[in-house]
């Protein structure tokens, strides 16, 4: 028949020669005679990797753990060169580096960047925990009953079971944040045809535009009811642009927001929430601070701060040098009366800084005034409970410890409450989702890197991202 032709065609399909066709005929006839007669391969003694041996895999894992954090595939090669290891597992020689790399994958290792989690250092410090538990969370809990709430099952439906009594004012929480948009931000992934070649790309991220805004769960991005006024602030960061975002800019932004709230939402109680950036929590130039204070009287000590005029311009003396202000604001006695920190006029040392010892003595802390300036090697004794040295004791006094920031003072003067997010807080408040949504839409439409186009896109995209967390 056609046995020979069929077997040789099959062998050719398998990229084998006539000899393989002859084998196929022999195997087929044997199987027809007895269905239990199946051929066995003879390519190798076994096609199962040695790493499947649980004993060998466990030994290699223990060895890699003993090496430390930074391991290599070469460590397996070197480990299997040990004659005792070879004798134990039946090896005659070590493996190749390529095999070791394959074994690393089988053992669950992958060559990639180390995964990173949240920063852990600092968020459990005593002062940070105290602020989070006793200030921030307490203030939030006191206002939560008066906030607008939505059902977990459907965030578009109001949860009327959590509303407060009608007599209580409605509390609205506004989150502040900034985000930077770049002219060259665009989609990086797309369907690319095989005929397309490399395209020259602009260098760097391009012109930048920082957008500062307030967002709230009740209304979205803060605006007037008909969008004629907005809390959005555009800022071109750079030496040749608008400069750099400072505490003064933050205060101006807060004043703009408070004007919108007073005009269009006067019946609500508003809480402005900022993160704890240094530009947000900055104190007044002459604010009380126990740092670097001398213990003894000093004729020359003061705060070296650049003096500015009403327009925030630096002032200079007749010699062209920058004029410095050196006086610190007065402290407070327990009865609320001011305590000057400098010797008053009429005394032979008028204008001198009194020193920490004298300040504490005037407050009635005569024993604490005798303490050393600081602990030996800056190692404080726990059992002293903050009364181990002069500077720390003064630092913990109410008037020194409870100095309000300029931002807090400005907002409180107009009847608005300010809260700062705890340090090292997780970035899970919903304004981060708003920025992510805005940048996604910005990348879709952005195809130019000119500043004019950048500004236009930044303005137009904001209203469309009002409630991304509900979509």
HUBELLIN-V523825 format. One record per pair of residues at least 6 apart in sequence whose ideal C-beta (glycine too) atoms are under 8 Angstrom apart, sorted by the first residue. I is the first residue (numbers start at 0). GAP is how many residues later the second one is. D is the distance in whole Angstrom. If there is no record, write none. Layout:
# HUBELLIN-V523825
i | gap | d
I | GAP | D
I | GAP | D
This chain:
# HUBELLIN-V523825
i | gap | d
2 | 22 | 6
2 | 25 | 8
3 | 17 | 7
3 | 21 | 7
6 | 14 | 4
6 | 15 | 7
6 | 17 | 4
6 | 18 | 5
6 | 21 | 8
7 | 10 | 6
7 | 13 | 4
9 | 11 | 7
9 | 14 | 6
10 | 6 | 7
10 | 7 | 7
10 | 8 | 8
10 | 9 | 4
10 | 10 | 4
10 | 13 | 6
11 | 9 | 8
13 | 6 | 7
22 | 16 | 8
26 | 12 | 5
29 | 7 | 4
30 | 6 | 6
30 | 7 | 7
48 | 53 | 8
48 | 54 | 8
48 | 57 | 7
49 | 6 | 6
49 | 39 | 8
49 | 41 | 8
50 | 6 | 6
50 | 9 | 8
50 | 52 | 5
50 | 55 | 5
50 | 56 | 7
51 | 54 | 8
52 | 36 | 7
54 | 34 | 7
55 | 33 | 5
56 | 49 | 8
56 | 50 | 6
58 | 26 | 7
58 | 29 | 8
58 | 30 | 8
59 | 16 | 6
59 | 19 | 7
59 | 43 | 7
59 | 47 | 7
60 | 46 | 6
62 | 12 | 7
62 | 13 | 8
62 | 16 | 5
63 | 7 | 5
63 | 11 | 6
63 | 12 | 8
63 | 43 | 8
63 | 45 | 8
66 | 8 | 5
70 | 38 | 8
72 | 24 | 6
72 | 27 | 4
72 | 28 | 4
72 | 30 | 8
72 | 31 | 5
73 | 23 | 6
73 | 26 | 7
75 | 19 | 7
75 | 24 | 4
75 | 27 | 6
75 | 28 | 7
76 | 17 | 5
76 | 18 | 6
76 | 19 | 7
76 | 20 | 6
76 | 23 | 5
77 | 16 | 8
78 | 6 | 6
79 | 6 | 7
79 | 11 | 6
79 | 14 | 4
79 | 15 | 6
80 | 13 | 5
84 | 6 | 7
85 | 6 | 7
85 | 7 | 7
85 | 8 | 8
94 | 8 | 7
103 | 7 | 8
117 | 306 | 8
117 | 308 | 7
118 | 305 | 6
121 | 6 | 7
121 | 301 | 7
121 | 302 | 5
122 | 299 | 8
122 | 300 | 7
122 | 301 | 4
127 | 294 | 6
127 | 295 | 5
127 | 296 | 7
130 | 291 | 6
130 | 292 | 8
131 | 290 | 4
135 | 283 | 6
135 | 284 | 8
135 | 285 | 7
135 | 286 | 5
138 | 132 | 8
138 | 278 | 8
138 | 280 | 6
139 | 279 | 8
142 | 28 | 5
142 | 30 | 8
142 | 126 | 8
142 | 128 | 6
143 | 27 | 8
144 | 17 | 7
144 | 19 | 5
144 | 23 | 8
145 | 18 | 4
145 | 22 | 5
145 | 23 | 7
145 | 24 | 6
145 | 25 | 4
145 | 123 | 7
146 | 23 | 8
146 | 24 | 5
146 | 25 | 8
146 | 26 | 7
147 | 10 | 7
147 | 22 | 7
147 | 24 | 8
147 | 69 | 7
147 | 70 | 5
148 | 9 | 7
148 | 10 | 4
148 | 13 | 4
148 | 14 | 7
149 | 6 | 7
149 | 7 | 6
149 | 8 | 6
149 | 9 | 6
150 | 6 | 5
150 | 7 | 7
150 | 8 | 5
154 | 314 | 8
154 | 315 | 5
155 | 314 | 6
168 | 98 | 7
168 | 99 | 7
168 | 100 | 4
169 | 97 | 7
169 | 98 | 5
169 | 99 | 7
170 | 97 | 7
170 | 98 | 5
170 | 99 | 8
170 | 100 | 7
171 | 44 | 6
171 | 46 | 5
171 | 93 | 7
171 | 96 | 5
171 | 97 | 7
171 | 98 | 5
171 | 99 | 7
172 | 43 | 6
172 | 44 | 7
172 | 97 | 8
172 | 98 | 5
172 | 100 | 6
173 | 40 | 5
173 | 41 | 7
173 | 42 | 5
173 | 48 | 6
173 | 83 | 7
173 | 96 | 6
173 | 97 | 7
173 | 98 | 5
173 | 99 | 7
174 | 39 | 7
174 | 40 | 6
174 | 41 | 7
174 | 98 | 5
174 | 254 | 6
174 | 255 | 7
174 | 256 | 4
175 | 36 | 7
175 | 37 | 8
175 | 38 | 5
175 | 77 | 8
175 | 78 | 8
175 | 96 | 7
175 | 97 | 7
175 | 98 | 5
175 | 99 | 8
175 | 255 | 8
176 | 35 | 7
176 | 36 | 7
176 | 38 | 8
176 | 98 | 7
176 | 254 | 5
176 | 255 | 8
176 | 258 | 7
177 | 32 | 6
177 | 33 | 7
177 | 34 | 4
177 | 35 | 8
177 | 57 | 8
177 | 67 | 7
178 | 31 | 7
178 | 32 | 6
178 | 256 | 4
178 | 259 | 7
178 | 260 | 7
179 | 28 | 5
179 | 29 | 7
179 | 30 | 5
179 | 31 | 8
179 | 57 | 7
180 | 27 | 7
180 | 28 | 5
180 | 29 | 8
180 | 30 | 6
180 | 258 | 7
180 | 261 | 6
180 | 273 | 7
180 | 276 | 8
180 | 277 | 5
181 | 23 | 4
181 | 24 | 5
181 | 25 | 7
181 | 26 | 5
181 | 27 | 8
182 | 22 | 7
182 | 23 | 3
182 | 24 | 4
182 | 25 | 7
182 | 263 | 8
182 | 265 | 7
182 | 266 | 4
182 | 267 | 7
182 | 268 | 7
182 | 270 | 8
182 | 271 | 5
183 | 17 | 8
183 | 18 | 5
183 | 20 | 7
183 | 21 | 5
183 | 22 | 4
183 | 265 | 5
184 | 20 | 7
184 | 21 | 8
184 | 254 | 7
184 | 257 | 6
184 | 258 | 5
184 | 261 | 6
185 | 257 | 5
185 | 260 | 5
185 | 261 | 7
186 | 256 | 6
186 | 257 | 7
201 | 247 | 6
205 | 243 | 4
205 | 248 | 8
206 | 29 | 8
206 | 242 | 7
206 | 243 | 8
206 | 244 | 5
206 | 247 | 6
207 | 28 | 7
207 | 29 | 6
207 | 30 | 8
208 | 25 | 6
208 | 26 | 7
208 | 27 | 6
208 | 242 | 8
208 | 245 | 5
208 | 246 | 6
208 | 249 | 5
209 | 24 | 7
209 | 25 | 4
209 | 26 | 7
209 | 27 | 5
209 | 35 | 7
210 | 21 | 6
210 | 22 | 7
210 | 23 | 6
210 | 24 | 8
210 | 227 | 8
210 | 247 | 6
210 | 251 | 7
211 | 20 | 7
211 | 21 | 4
211 | 23 | 6
211 | 33 | 8
211 | 41 | 6
212 | 8 | 6
212 | 9 | 7
212 | 18 | 6
212 | 19 | 5
212 | 20 | 7
212 | 249 | 7
213 | 7 | 7
213 | 8 | 4
213 | 17 | 5
213 | 43 | 6
213 | 58 | 7
214 | 6 | 5
214 | 7 | 7
214 | 215 | 7
214 | 216 | 5
214 | 219 | 5
215 | 6 | 6
216 | 213 | 7
218 | 247 | 8
219 | 245 | 8
219 | 246 | 3
219 | 247 | 5
220 | 9 | 7
220 | 10 | 7
220 | 11 | 7
220 | 213 | 8
220 | 241 | 6
220 | 242 | 7
220 | 244 | 7
220 | 245 | 6
221 | 8 | 7
221 | 9 | 4
221 | 35 | 6
221 | 38 | 6
221 | 39 | 8
222 | 6 | 6
222 | 7 | 5
222 | 8 | 7
222 | 37 | 8
222 | 240 | 8
223 | 6 | 8
223 | 36 | 6
223 | 39 | 7
223 | 40 | 5
224 | 39 | 6
226 | 236 | 7
228 | 31 | 5
228 | 34 | 8
228 | 35 | 8
229 | 232 | 8
230 | 22 | 8
230 | 25 | 6
230 | 26 | 5
230 | 29 | 6
231 | 227 | 7
231 | 230 | 6
232 | 16 | 8
232 | 20 | 5
232 | 23 | 7
233 | 221 | 6
233 | 224 | 6
233 | 225 | 7
234 | 7 | 5
234 | 10 | 6
234 | 14 | 7
235 | 6 | 5
235 | 215 | 8
236 | 6 | 8
236 | 7 | 6
236 | 8 | 7
244 | 34 | 6
245 | 33 | 6
246 | 32 | 5
246 | 33 | 7
246 | 35 | 4
246 | 159 | 6
246 | 160 | 7
247 | 64 | 7
248 | 30 | 8
249 | 24 | 8
249 | 29 | 6
249 | 30 | 6
249 | 157 | 6
250 | 155 | 6
250 | 156 | 6
250 | 159 | 5
253 | 18 | 7
253 | 153 | 6
253 | 156 | 6
253 | 157 | 6
254 | 155 | 7
254 | 159 | 8
256 | 15 | 7
257 | 153 | 7
257 | 156 | 5
257 | 158 | 6
260 | 7 | 7
260 | 9 | 5
260 | 155 | 8
261 | 152 | 8
268 | 148 | 8
269 | 146 | 6
269 | 147 | 7
270 | 145 | 8
270 | 146 | 5
270 | 147 | 8
270 | 148 | 6
271 | 139 | 6
271 | 144 | 6
271 | 145 | 7
271 | 146 | 5
271 | 147 | 7
272 | 145 | 8
272 | 146 | 5
272 | 147 | 8
272 | 148 | 6
273 | 6 | 5
273 | 133 | 7
273 | 144 | 7
273 | 145 | 8
273 | 146 | 6
273 | 147 | 7
274 | 145 | 7
274 | 146 | 5
274 | 150 | 8
275 | 144 | 5
275 | 145 | 6
275 | 146 | 7
275 | 147 | 5
275 | 149 | 8
279 | 125 | 7
279 | 127 | 6
279 | 140 | 7
280 | 124 | 5
280 | 126 | 7
280 | 139 | 6
281 | 123 | 6
281 | 124 | 6
281 | 125 | 8
282 | 6 | 7
282 | 120 | 6
282 | 121 | 8
282 | 122 | 6
282 | 123 | 7
283 | 45 | 7
283 | 122 | 6
283 | 125 | 8
284 | 18 | 7
284 | 20 | 4
284 | 40 | 7
285 | 17 | 6
285 | 19 | 8
285 | 39 | 7
285 | 41 | 6
285 | 42 | 6
285 | 43 | 5
286 | 41 | 8
286 | 42 | 6
286 | 116 | 5
287 | 40 | 7
287 | 41 | 6
287 | 43 | 6
287 | 111 | 6
287 | 112 | 5
287 | 115 | 5
288 | 39 | 8
288 | 111 | 7
288 | 114 | 7
289 | 66 | 8
289 | 101 | 6
289 | 102 | 8
289 | 104 | 5
289 | 105 | 4
289 | 110 | 5
290 | 100 | 8
290 | 104 | 8
292 | 8 | 8
292 | 60 | 8
292 | 62 | 8
292 | 63 | 5
292 | 98 | 7
292 | 101 | 7
293 | 7 | 5
293 | 59 | 7
293 | 61 | 6
293 | 62 | 7
294 | 60 | 6
294 | 61 | 5
294 | 62 | 5
294 | 78 | 5
294 | 95 | 6
294 | 96 | 8
295 | 59 | 5
295 | 61 | 7
296 | 46 | 8
296 | 52 | 7
296 | 55 | 5
296 | 56 | 6
296 | 57 | 6
296 | 58 | 5
296 | 61 | 7
297 | 54 | 7
297 | 55 | 5
297 | 57 | 7
298 | 50 | 7
298 | 52 | 8
298 | 53 | 5
298 | 54 | 8
300 | 25 | 8
300 | 52 | 4
301 | 22 | 8
301 | 23 | 8
301 | 24 | 2
301 | 25 | 6
301 | 26 | 7
301 | 51 | 7
302 | 22 | 7
302 | 23 | 6
302 | 24 | 7
302 | 25 | 6
303 | 20 | 5
303 | 22 | 7
304 | 19 | 6
304 | 20 | 5
304 | 21 | 8
305 | 8 | 6
305 | 16 | 5
305 | 17 | 8
305 | 18 | 7
306 | 7 | 7
306 | 8 | 5
306 | 15 | 7
306 | 16 | 4
306 | 17 | 6
306 | 18 | 5
307 | 6 | 6
307 | 7 | 6
308 | 6 | 5
313 | 8 | 6
314 | 7 | 8
314 | 8 | 5
315 | 6 | 6
315 | 7 | 6
316 | 6 | 5
326 | 15 | 6
327 | 13 | 5
327 | 14 | 8
327 | 25 | 8
328 | 12 | 8
329 | 8 | 4
329 | 9 | 6
329 | 10 | 5
329 | 11 | 6
330 | 7 | 7
330 | 8 | 4
330 | 10 | 6
330 | 28 | 7
330 | 32 | 8
330 | 66 | 8
330 | 68 | 5
330 | 69 | 7
331 | 6 | 6
331 | 7 | 6
331 | 66 | 8
331 | 67 | 4
332 | 6 | 5
332 | 30 | 7
333 | 29 | 8
338 | 20 | 7
338 | 23 | 6
338 | 24 | 7
339 | 14 | 8
340 | 12 | 6
340 | 13 | 6
340 | 18 | 6
341 | 9 | 6
341 | 10 | 7
341 | 11 | 6
341 | 12 | 7
342 | 6 | 5
342 | 7 | 5
342 | 8 | 6
342 | 9 | 5
342 | 11 | 6
343 | 6 | 7
344 | 6 | 8
353 | 8 | 8
355 | 13 | 8
355 | 17 | 8
355 | 34 | 5
355 | 35 | 7
355 | 38 | 5
356 | 12 | 4
356 | 13 | 8
356 | 33 | 7
357 | 11 | 7
358 | 35 | 7
359 | 6 | 8
359 | 8 | 5
359 | 9 | 4
359 | 30 | 7
359 | 33 | 7
359 | 34 | 6
360 | 8 | 4
362 | 34 | 8
364 | 28 | 7
367 | 19 | 7
367 | 22 | 7
367 | 25 | 5
368 | 21 | 7
370 | 16 | 8
370 | 17 | 7
370 | 18 | 5
370 | 19 | 4
370 | 22 | 7
371 | 17 | 5
371 | 18 | 7
372 | 16 | 6
372 | 17 | 6
372 | 18 | 6
373 | 15 | 5
373 | 16 | 8
373 | 17 | 6
373 | 18 | 8
374 | 6 | 7
374 | 13 | 5
374 | 14 | 5
374 | 17 | 8
379 | 6 | 8
379 | 8 | 5
379 | 9 | 7
379 | 12 | 7
380 | 7 | 5
385 | 6 | 6
385 | 7 | 7
385 | 10 | 5
386 | 6 | 5
393 | 6 | 6
394 | 6 | 7
403 | 8 | 7
406 | 11 | 6
407 | 10 | 5
410 | 6 | 7
410 | 7 | 5
411 | 6 | 7
420 | 8 | 8
429 | 39 | 5
432 | 35 | 6
432 | 36 | 5
433 | 31 | 6
433 | 34 | 6
433 | 35 | 7
435 | 32 | 8
436 | 28 | 5
436 | 31 | 4
437 | 23 | 5
437 | 24 | 7
437 | 27 | 5
440 | 20 | 5
440 | 23 | 7
440 | 24 | 7
441 | 15 | 6
441 | 16 | 7
441 | 19 | 5
444 | 12 | 6
444 | 16 | 8
445 | 7 | 8
445 | 8 | 8
445 | 11 | 6
447 | 6 | 8
